[in-house]
Amino acid sequence: MEIIISILAGVLFAVGIYNMLQKQLLRIAIGTGLVSHAAHLFILTMGELKRGAPPIIKEGITEYTDPLPQALILTSIVISFGVTSVVLVLAYRTITENDTDNMEQLRGNKYE
């Protein structure tokens, strides 16, 4: 199961980086979101997908799940939500101020 999720995280990283290298601001924002989702899957995979009881000490239970990957992912989700919000607001402001979403035109280069 970890192999499948690792491959999925790699595909998300590749698609996200491809979108971040595009010329349109919306694609850059989508790429940022995809990279953050890939990071969430990567953190979950590195925590080993184990089955077990919740991490509450009780008699008779010997195998517990590790709560650290879930806590890290929750923190990462909040951070990625903030980053995505800032990127979308900056993209919207840039488009309304400059009447374009093309990065070549925003740099001042002539777009052909």
Secondary structure, 3 states (H helix, E strand, C coil): CHHHHHHHHHHHHHHHHHHHCCCEHHHHHHHHHHHHHHHHHHHHHHCCCCCCECCCCCCCCCCECCCHHHHHHHHHHHHHHHHHHHHHHHHHHHHHHHCCCEHHHHHCCCCC
